[in-house]
Amino acid sequence: MAAVTMDNYKQVVFTIASSKNGTIPLVVNLCDGDEVNGTPGVSVIKELINMISYIPAPMPHYYNITTSKIPIEKGF
């Protein structure tokens, strides 16, 4: 599998979703970037939710508030 980037994350998730062959794919999401700095993060979580049966860990809200230290300092 190619590296997941902002340019290809939708295609990567689509490839996973379309290659299920009657099974549920297991996805270990290691994209811990943030879109502000040009690396996929919560965008991958949202695409996984849209394309396959995916139980996100972390949910997008928690990913958003823990990726940057500013929201953590301000509180939930």
TORSE-714031 format. One record per atom (N, C-alpha, C, CB): residue number from 0; residue in three letters; atom name; z negated, y, x negated. Coordinates in nm, 2 decimals, decimal comma. Each point is the difference from the previous one (the first is absolute). Glycine has a CB too. Example, Ala and Ser with C-alpha at 12.3 -4.5 7.8 and 13.67 -1.06 7.14 Angstrom:
[pt 0; "ALA"; "N"; [-0,78; -0,57; -1,32]]
[pt 0; "ALA"; "CA"; [0,00; 0,12; 0,09]]
[pt 0; "ALA"; "C"; [0,00; 0,12; -0,09]]
[pt 0; "ALA"; "CB"; [-0,12; -0,12; 0,19]]
[pt 1; "SER"; "N"; [0,19; 0,23; -0,15]]
[pt 1; "SER"; "CA"; [0,00; 0,11; -0,09]]
[pt 1; "SER"; "C"; [-0,08; 0,11; 0,08]]
[pt 1; "SER"; "CB"; [0,22; -0,06; -0,12]]
//
This chain:
[pt 0; "MET"; "N"; [0,00; -0,12; -0,09]]
[pt 0; "MET"; "CA"; [0,00; 0,12; 0,09]]
[pt 0; "MET"; "C"; [0,00; 0,12; -0,09]]
[pt 0; "MET"; "CB"; [-0,12; -0,12; 0,19]]
[pt 1; "ALA"; "N"; [0,20; 0,22; -0,15]]
[pt 1; "ALA"; "CA"; [0,01; 0,13; -0,08]]
[pt 1; "ALA"; "C"; [-0,13; 0,08; 0,02]]
[pt 1; "ALA"; "CB"; [0,25; 0,00; 0,03]]
[pt 2; "ALA"; "N"; [-0,27; 0,09; -0,12]]
[pt 2; "ALA"; "CA"; [-0,12; 0,09; 0,01]]
[pt 2; "ALA"; "C"; [0,02; 0,08; 0,13]]
[pt 2; "ALA"; "CB"; [-0,03; 0,02; -0,25]]
[pt 3; "VAL"; "N"; [-0,08; 0,01; 0,32]]
[pt 3; "VAL"; "CA"; [0,01; 0,07; 0,13]]
[pt 3; "VAL"; "C"; [-0,01; 0,15; -0,04]]
[pt 3; "VAL"; "CB"; [-0,11; -0,19; 0,14]]
[pt 4; "THR"; "N"; [0,21; 0,27; -0,09]]
[pt 4; "THR"; "CA"; [0,00; 0,14; -0,03]]
[pt 4; "THR"; "C"; [0,02; 0,08; 0,14]]
[pt 4; "THR"; "CB"; [0,10; -0,04; -0,24]]
[pt 5; "MET"; "N"; [-0,11; 0,17; 0,23]]
[pt 5; "MET"; "CA"; [0,02; 0,08; 0,12]]
[pt 5; "MET"; "C"; [0,14; -0,02; 0,05]]
[pt 5; "MET"; "CB"; [-0,17; 0,17; -0,08]]
[pt 6; "ASP"; "N"; [0,27; -0,20; -0,01]]
[pt 6; "ASP"; "CA"; [0,14; -0,02; 0,04]]
[pt 6; "ASP"; "C"; [0,03; -0,13; 0,06]]
[pt 6; "ASP"; "CB"; [0,05; 0,15; -0,18]]
[pt 7; "ASN"; "N"; [-0,13; -0,25; 0,15]]
[pt 7; "ASN"; "CA"; [0,03; -0,14; 0,05]]
[pt 7; "ASN"; "C"; [-0,10; -0,07; 0,09]]
[pt 7; "ASN"; "CB"; [0,14; -0,01; -0,20]]
[pt 8; "TYR"; "N"; [-0,26; 0,07; 0,23]]
[pt 8; "TYR"; "CA"; [-0,11; -0,07; 0,06]]
[pt 8; "TYR"; "C"; [0,04; -0,05; 0,14]]
[pt 8; "TYR"; "CB"; [-0,16; 0,14; -0,12]]
[pt 9; "LYS"; "N"; [0,24; -0,06; 0,20]]
[pt 9; "LYS"; "CA"; [0,05; -0,05; 0,13]]
[pt 9; "LYS"; "C"; [0,09; -0,12; -0,01]]
[pt 9; "LYS"; "CB"; [-0,02; 0,23; 0,08]]
[pt 10; "GLN"; "N"; [0,11; -0,23; -0,18]]
[pt 10; "GLN"; "CA"; [0,08; -0,12; -0,02]]
[pt 10; "GLN"; "C"; [-0,08; -0,12; -0,05]]
[pt 10; "GLN"; "CB"; [0,19; 0,15; -0,06]]
[pt 11; "VAL"; "N"; [-0,29; -0,13; -0,02]]
[pt 11; "VAL"; "CA"; [-0,08; -0,11; -0,05]]
[pt 11; "VAL"; "C"; [-0,08; -0,06; 0,12]]
[pt 11; "VAL"; "CB"; [-0,02; 0,11; -0,22]]
[pt 12; "VAL"; "N"; [-0,04; -0,03; 0,31]]
[pt 12; "VAL"; "CA"; [-0,07; -0,05; 0,11]]
[pt 12; "VAL"; "C"; [0,10; -0,07; 0,10]]
[pt 12; "VAL"; "CB"; [-0,17; 0,18; -0,02]]
[pt 13; "PHE"; "N"; [0,29; -0,12; 0,04]]
[pt 13; "PHE"; "CA"; [0,10; -0,06; 0,08]]
[pt 13; "PHE"; "C"; [0,04; -0,14; -0,05]]
[pt 13; "PHE"; "CB"; [0,08; 0,23; 0,06]]
[pt 14; "THR"; "N"; [-0,06; -0,24; -0,19]]
[pt 14; "THR"; "CA"; [0,03; -0,13; -0,06]]
[pt 14; "THR"; "C"; [-0,11; -0,10; 0,02]]
[pt 14; "THR"; "CB"; [0,13; 0,12; -0,17]]
[pt 15; "ILE"; "N"; [-0,25; -0,08; 0,16]]
[pt 15; "ILE"; "CA"; [-0,11; -0,10; 0,03]]
[pt 15; "ILE"; "C"; [0,00; -0,04; 0,15]]
[pt 15; "ILE"; "CB"; [-0,14; 0,11; -0,18]]
[pt 16; "ALA"; "N"; [0,16; -0,01; 0,27]]
[pt 16; "ALA"; "CA"; [-0,01; -0,03; 0,14]]
[pt 16; "ALA"; "C"; [0,12; -0,09; 0,04]]
[pt 16; "ALA"; "CB"; [-0,11; 0,22; 0,04]]
[pt 17; "SER"; "N"; [0,23; -0,20; -0,10]]
[pt 17; "SER"; "CA"; [0,11; -0,07; 0,05]]
[pt 17; "SER"; "C"; [0,01; -0,14; -0,07]]
[pt 17; "SER"; "CB"; [0,12; 0,21; 0,03]]
[pt 18; "SER"; "N"; [-0,20; -0,24; -0,13]]
[pt 18; "SER"; "CA"; [0,00; -0,13; -0,06]]
[pt 18; "SER"; "C"; [-0,11; -0,09; 0,04]]
[pt 18; "SER"; "CB"; [0,11; 0,11; -0,19]]
[pt 19; "LYS"; "N"; [-0,17; -0,08; 0,31]]
[pt 19; "LYS"; "CA"; [-0,12; -0,08; 0,05]]
[pt 19; "LYS"; "C"; [0,03; -0,14; 0,02]]
[pt 19; "LYS"; "CB"; [-0,08; 0,20; 0,10]]
[pt 20; "ASN"; "N"; [0,20; -0,24; -0,05]]
[pt 20; "ASN"; "CA"; [0,04; -0,14; 0,03]]
[pt 20; "ASN"; "C"; [-0,10; -0,07; 0,09]]
[pt 20; "ASN"; "CB"; [0,11; 0,00; -0,22]]
[pt 21; "GLY"; "N"; [-0,16; 0,07; 0,32]]
[pt 21; "GLY"; "CA"; [-0,09; -0,06; 0,09]]
[pt 21; "GLY"; "C"; [-0,14; 0,00; -0,04]]
[pt 21; "GLY"; "CB"; [0,18; -0,14; 0,07]]
[pt 22; "THR"; "N"; [-0,21; 0,20; -0,18]]
[pt 22; "THR"; "CA"; [-0,14; 0,01; -0,05]]
[pt 22; "THR"; "C"; [-0,05; 0,14; 0,00]]
[pt 22; "THR"; "CB"; [0,04; -0,21; -0,14]]
[pt 23; "ILE"; "N"; [-0,16; 0,23; 0,12]]
[pt 23; "ILE"; "CA"; [-0,06; 0,13; -0,02]]
[pt 23; "ILE"; "C"; [-0,02; 0,03; -0,15]]
[pt 23; "ILE"; "CB"; [-0,12; -0,01; 0,23]]
[pt 24; "PRO"; "N"; [0,19; 0,11; -0,28]]
[pt 24; "PRO"; "CA"; [-0,01; 0,02; -0,15]]
[pt 24; "PRO"; "C"; [-0,14; 0,06; -0,03]]
[pt 24; "PRO"; "CB"; [0,24; 0,04; -0,01]]
[pt 25; "LEU"; "N"; [-0,29; -0,09; -0,11]]
[pt 25; "LEU"; "CA"; [-0,12; 0,06; -0,05]]
[pt 25; "LEU"; "C"; [0,03; 0,11; -0,09]]
[pt 25; "LEU"; "CB"; [-0,12; -0,23; 0,02]]
[pt 26; "VAL"; "N"; [0,07; 0,35; 0,00]]
[pt 26; "VAL"; "CA"; [0,02; 0,12; -0,08]]
[pt 26; "VAL"; "C"; [-0,12; 0,04; -0,06]]
[pt 26; "VAL"; "CB"; [0,19; 0,07; 0,15]]
[pt 27; "VAL"; "N"; [-0,19; -0,06; -0,28]]
[pt 27; "VAL"; "CA"; [-0,11; 0,06; -0,08]]
[pt 27; "VAL"; "C"; [0,05; 0,13; -0,04]]
[pt 27; "VAL"; "CB"; [-0,10; -0,22; -0,08]]
[pt 28; "ASN"; "N"; [0,05; 0,33; 0,14]]
[pt 28; "ASN"; "CA"; [0,05; 0,13; -0,02]]
[pt 28; "ASN"; "C"; [-0,08; 0,06; -0,12]]
[pt 28; "ASN"; "CB"; [0,06; 0,03; 0,25]]
[pt 29; "LEU"; "N"; [0,01; -0,01; -0,36]]
[pt 29; "LEU"; "CA"; [-0,06; 0,06; -0,12]]
[pt 29; "LEU"; "C"; [0,05; 0,14; -0,02]]
[pt 29; "LEU"; "CB"; [-0,02; -0,23; -0,10]]
[pt 30; "CYS"; "N"; [0,09; 0,29; 0,19]]
[pt 30; "CYS"; "CA"; [0,05; 0,13; -0,01]]
[pt 30; "CYS"; "C"; [-0,11; 0,10; 0,03]]
[pt 30; "CYS"; "CB"; [0,23; -0,07; 0,07]]
[pt 31; "ASP"; "N"; [-0,29; 0,12; -0,18]]
[pt 31; "ASP"; "CA"; [-0,12; 0,09; 0,01]]
[pt 31; "ASP"; "C"; [0,03; 0,14; -0,04]]
[pt 31; "ASP"; "CB"; [-0,14; -0,20; -0,04]]
[pt 32; "GLY"; "N"; [0,27; 0,24; 0,05]]
[pt 32; "GLY"; "CA"; [0,04; 0,13; -0,03]]
[pt 32; "GLY"; "C"; [-0,03; 0,10; 0,11]]
[pt 32; "GLY"; "CB"; [0,17; -0,10; -0,15]]
[pt 33; "ASP"; "N"; [-0,12; 0,22; 0,13]]
[pt 33; "ASP"; "CA"; [0,00; 0,09; 0,11]]
[pt 33; "ASP"; "C"; [0,13; 0,08; 0,00]]
[pt 33; "ASP"; "CB"; [-0,25; 0,02; -0,01]]
[pt 34; "GLU"; "N"; [0,30; 0,01; 0,13]]
[pt 34; "GLU"; "CA"; [0,13; 0,05; 0,01]]
[pt 34; "GLU"; "C"; [0,01; 0,14; -0,06]]
[pt 34; "GLU"; "CB"; [0,03; -0,13; 0,21]]
[pt 35; "VAL"; "N"; [-0,14; 0,20; -0,22]]
[pt 35; "VAL"; "CA"; [0,00; 0,14; -0,06]]
[pt 35; "VAL"; "C"; [0,05; -0,01; -0,14]]
[pt 35; "VAL"; "CB"; [-0,19; 0,07; 0,15]]
[pt 36; "ASN"; "N"; [0,15; -0,18; -0,22]]
[pt 36; "ASN"; "CA"; [0,04; -0,02; -0,14]]
[pt 36; "ASN"; "C"; [0,13; -0,09; -0,02]]
[pt 36; "ASN"; "CB"; [-0,24; 0,03; -0,06]]
[pt 37; "GLY"; "N"; [0,31; -0,05; 0,18]]
[pt 37; "GLY"; "CA"; [0,12; -0,07; -0,01]]
[pt 37; "GLY"; "C"; [-0,01; -0,15; -0,02]]
[pt 37; "GLY"; "CB"; [0,09; 0,20; -0,09]]
[pt 38; "THR"; "N"; [-0,20; -0,26; 0,13]]
[pt 38; "THR"; "CA"; [-0,01; -0,15; -0,01]]
[pt 38; "THR"; "C"; [-0,05; -0,05; 0,14]]
[pt 38; "THR"; "CB"; [-0,05; 0,01; -0,25]]
[pt 39; "PRO"; "N"; [0,10; -0,12; 0,29]]
[pt 39; "PRO"; "CA"; [-0,03; -0,05; 0,14]]
[pt 39; "PRO"; "C"; [-0,14; -0,05; 0,01]]
[pt 39; "PRO"; "CB"; [0,23; -0,07; 0,02]]
[pt 40; "GLY"; "N"; [-0,29; 0,10; 0,09]]
[pt 40; "GLY"; "CA"; [-0,13; -0,04; 0,04]]
[pt 40; "GLY"; "C"; [-0,01; -0,02; 0,14]]
[pt 40; "GLY"; "CB"; [-0,09; 0,14; -0,19]]
[pt 41; "VAL"; "N"; [0,04; -0,05; 0,27]]
[pt 41; "VAL"; "CA"; [-0,02; -0,01; 0,14]]
[pt 41; "VAL"; "C"; [0,13; -0,02; 0,07]]
[pt 41; "VAL"; "CB"; [-0,20; 0,14; -0,01]]
[pt 42; "SER"; "N"; [0,31; -0,09; -0,05]]
[pt 42; "SER"; "CA"; [0,13; -0,03; 0,06]]
[pt 42; "SER"; "C"; [0,04; -0,15; 0,01]]
[pt 42; "SER"; "CB"; [0,07; 0,23; -0,08]]
[pt 43; "VAL"; "N"; [-0,12; -0,30; -0,02]]
[pt 43; "VAL"; "CA"; [0,03; -0,15; 0,00]]
[pt 43; "VAL"; "C"; [-0,09; -0,06; 0,11]]
[pt 43; "VAL"; "CB"; [0,05; 0,00; -0,25]]
[pt 44; "ILE"; "N"; [-0,17; 0,04; 0,26]]
[pt 44; "ILE"; "CA"; [-0,09; -0,06; 0,11]]
[pt 44; "ILE"; "C"; [0,07; 0,03; 0,13]]
[pt 44; "ILE"; "CB"; [-0,21; 0,04; -0,14]]
[pt 45; "LYS"; "N"; [0,25; 0,08; 0,17]]
[pt 45; "LYS"; "CA"; [0,06; 0,03; 0,13]]
[pt 45; "LYS"; "C"; [0,13; -0,08; 0,02]]
[pt 45; "LYS"; "CB"; [-0,10; 0,23; -0,01]]
[pt 46; "GLU"; "N"; [0,18; -0,25; -0,09]]
[pt 46; "GLU"; "CA"; [0,12; -0,08; 0,02]]
[pt 46; "GLU"; "C"; [-0,03; -0,14; 0,02]]
[pt 46; "GLU"; "CB"; [0,12; 0,16; -0,15]]
[pt 47; "LEU"; "N"; [-0,22; -0,22; 0,08]]
[pt 47; "LEU"; "CA"; [-0,04; -0,13; 0,03]]
[pt 47; "LEU"; "C"; [-0,05; -0,02; 0,14]]
[pt 47; "LEU"; "CB"; [-0,06; -0,02; -0,24]]
[pt 48; "ILE"; "N"; [-0,01; 0,11; 0,29]]
[pt 48; "ILE"; "CA"; [-0,05; 0,00; 0,14]]
[pt 48; "ILE"; "C"; [0,12; 0,00; 0,10]]
[pt 48; "ILE"; "CB"; [-0,21; 0,12; -0,07]]
[pt 49; "ASN"; "N"; [0,31; -0,04; 0,04]]
[pt 49; "ASN"; "CA"; [0,12; 0,01; 0,09]]
[pt 49; "ASN"; "C"; [0,09; -0,12; -0,01]]
[pt 49; "ASN"; "CB"; [-0,01; 0,24; -0,03]]
[pt 50; "MET"; "N"; [0,02; -0,31; -0,08]]
[pt 50; "MET"; "CA"; [0,10; -0,10; -0,02]]
[pt 50; "MET"; "C"; [-0,05; -0,15; 0,02]]
[pt 50; "MET"; "CB"; [0,11; 0,16; -0,16]]
[pt 51; "ILE"; "N"; [-0,24; -0,18; 0,12]]
[pt 51; "ILE"; "CA"; [-0,05; -0,14; 0,01]]
[pt 51; "ILE"; "C"; [-0,14; 0,00; 0,06]]
[pt 51; "ILE"; "CB"; [0,14; -0,07; -0,19]]
[pt 52; "SER"; "N"; [-0,19; -0,04; 0,23]]
[pt 52; "SER"; "CA"; [-0,14; -0,02; 0,04]]
[pt 52; "SER"; "C"; [-0,09; 0,02; -0,12]]
[pt 52; "SER"; "CB"; [0,07; -0,15; 0,20]]
[pt 53; "TYR"; "N"; [-0,12; 0,26; -0,21]]
[pt 53; "TYR"; "CA"; [-0,08; 0,03; -0,13]]
[pt 53; "TYR"; "C"; [-0,13; 0,06; 0,04]]
[pt 53; "TYR"; "CB"; [0,21; 0,05; -0,12]]
[pt 54; "ILE"; "N"; [-0,31; -0,11; 0,06]]
[pt 54; "ILE"; "CA"; [-0,14; 0,05; 0,02]]
[pt 54; "ILE"; "C"; [-0,03; 0,09; -0,12]]
[pt 54; "ILE"; "CB"; [-0,08; -0,20; 0,15]]
[pt 55; "PRO"; "N"; [0,09; 0,33; -0,14]]
[pt 55; "PRO"; "CA"; [-0,01; 0,08; -0,12]]
[pt 55; "PRO"; "C"; [-0,15; 0,00; -0,05]]
[pt 55; "PRO"; "CB"; [0,19; 0,14; 0,08]]
[pt 56; "ALA"; "N"; [-0,20; -0,15; -0,20]]
[pt 56; "ALA"; "CA"; [-0,13; 0,02; -0,07]]
[pt 56; "ALA"; "C"; [0,03; 0,08; -0,13]]
[pt 56; "ALA"; "CB"; [-0,10; -0,22; 0,10]]
[pt 57; "PRO"; "N"; [0,08; 0,34; -0,10]]
[pt 57; "PRO"; "CA"; [-0,08; 0,08; 0,10]]
[pt 57; "PRO"; "C"; [0,10; 0,06; 0,11]]
[pt 57; "PRO"; "CB"; [-0,17; 0,05; -0,18]]
[pt 58; "MET"; "N"; [0,11; -0,02; 0,29]]
[pt 58; "MET"; "CA"; [0,07; 0,07; 0,10]]
[pt 58; "MET"; "C"; [0,05; 0,13; -0,06]]
[pt 58; "MET"; "CB"; [-0,13; -0,11; 0,19]]
[pt 59; "PRO"; "N"; [0,24; 0,17; -0,13]]
[pt 59; "PRO"; "CA"; [0,06; 0,12; -0,06]]
[pt 59; "PRO"; "C"; [-0,11; 0,12; -0,01]]
[pt 59; "PRO"; "CB"; [0,22; -0,07; 0,09]]
[pt 60; "HIS"; "N"; [-0,30; 0,08; 0,01]]
[pt 60; "HIS"; "CA"; [-0,10; 0,11; 0,00]]
[pt 60; "HIS"; "C"; [-0,09; -0,01; -0,13]]
[pt 60; "HIS"; "CB"; [0,00; 0,00; 0,26]]
[pt 61; "TYR"; "N"; [-0,05; -0,12; -0,28]]
[pt 61; "TYR"; "CA"; [-0,09; -0,02; -0,12]]
[pt 61; "TYR"; "C"; [0,07; 0,01; -0,13]]
[pt 61; "TYR"; "CB"; [-0,14; -0,15; 0,14]]
[pt 62; "TYR"; "N"; [0,27; 0,11; -0,14]]
[pt 62; "TYR"; "CA"; [0,08; 0,02; -0,12]]
[pt 62; "TYR"; "C"; [0,02; 0,14; -0,03]]
[pt 62; "TYR"; "CB"; [0,12; -0,21; 0,05]]
[pt 63; "ASN"; "N"; [-0,09; 0,29; 0,06]]
[pt 63; "ASN"; "CA"; [0,02; 0,15; -0,02]]
[pt 63; "ASN"; "C"; [-0,12; 0,07; -0,05]]
[pt 63; "ASN"; "CB"; [0,16; -0,01; 0,18]]
[pt 64; "ILE"; "N"; [-0,28; -0,03; -0,13]]
[pt 64; "ILE"; "CA"; [-0,12; 0,07; -0,04]]
[pt 64; "ILE"; "C"; [-0,06; -0,04; -0,13]]
[pt 64; "ILE"; "CB"; [-0,05; 0,03; 0,23]]
[pt 65; "THR"; "N"; [0,10; -0,15; -0,28]]
[pt 65; "THR"; "CA"; [-0,05; -0,05; -0,13]]
[pt 65; "THR"; "C"; [0,09; 0,02; -0,12]]
[pt 65; "THR"; "CB"; [-0,13; -0,16; 0,13]]
[pt 66; "THR"; "N"; [0,26; 0,19; -0,10]]
[pt 66; "THR"; "CA"; [0,10; 0,02; -0,11]]
[pt 66; "THR"; "C"; [-0,03; 0,12; -0,07]]
[pt 66; "THR"; "CB"; [0,17; -0,12; 0,13]]
[pt 67; "SER"; "N"; [-0,20; 0,23; -0,07]]
[pt 67; "SER"; "CA"; [-0,03; 0,13; -0,06]]
[pt 67; "SER"; "C"; [-0,15; 0,02; 0,01]]
[pt 67; "SER"; "CB"; [0,23; 0,09; 0,06]]
[pt 68; "LYS"; "N"; [-0,28; -0,04; -0,17]]
[pt 68; "LYS"; "CA"; [-0,15; 0,03; 0,00]]
[pt 68; "LYS"; "C"; [-0,04; 0,12; 0,08]]
[pt 68; "LYS"; "CB"; [0,00; -0,10; -0,23]]
[pt 69; "ILE"; "N"; [0,10; 0,18; 0,27]]
[pt 69; "ILE"; "CA"; [-0,04; 0,12; 0,08]]
[pt 69; "ILE"; "C"; [-0,05; -0,04; 0,14]]
[pt 69; "ILE"; "CB"; [0,17; 0,13; -0,13]]
[pt 70; "PRO"; "N"; [-0,10; -0,21; 0,20]]
[pt 70; "PRO"; "CA"; [-0,05; -0,04; 0,14]]
[pt 70; "PRO"; "C"; [-0,14; -0,07; -0,01]]
[pt 70; "PRO"; "CB"; [0,23; -0,02; 0,08]]
[pt 71; "ILE"; "N"; [-0,25; -0,06; -0,19]]
[pt 71; "ILE"; "CA"; [-0,13; -0,07; -0,02]]
[pt 71; "ILE"; "C"; [-0,11; 0,10; -0,01]]
[pt 71; "ILE"; "CB"; [0,12; -0,19; -0,11]]
[pt 72; "GLU"; "N"; [-0,10; 0,30; 0,03]]
[pt 72; "GLU"; "CA"; [-0,10; 0,10; -0,02]]
[pt 72; "GLU"; "C"; [-0,03; 0,08; 0,12]]
[pt 72; "GLU"; "CB"; [0,08; 0,01; -0,23]]
[pt 73; "LYS"; "N"; [0,02; 0,00; 0,32]]
[pt 73; "LYS"; "CA"; [-0,02; 0,08; 0,13]]
[pt 73; "LYS"; "C"; [-0,06; -0,09; 0,10]]
[pt 73; "LYS"; "CB"; [0,19; 0,14; -0,05]]
[pt 74; "GLY"; "N"; [-0,19; -0,27; 0,03]]
[pt 74; "GLY"; "CA"; [-0,06; -0,09; 0,10]]
[pt 74; "GLY"; "C"; [0,10; -0,05; 0,10]]
[pt 74; "GLY"; "CB"; [-0,21; 0,11; -0,03]]
[pt 75; "PHE"; "N"; [0,17; -0,20; 0,12]]
[pt 75; "PHE"; "CA"; [0,09; -0,06; 0,10]]
[pt 75; "PHE"; "C"; [0,02; 0,10; 0,11]]
[pt 75; "PHE"; "CB"; [-0,07; -0,23; -0,06]]
//
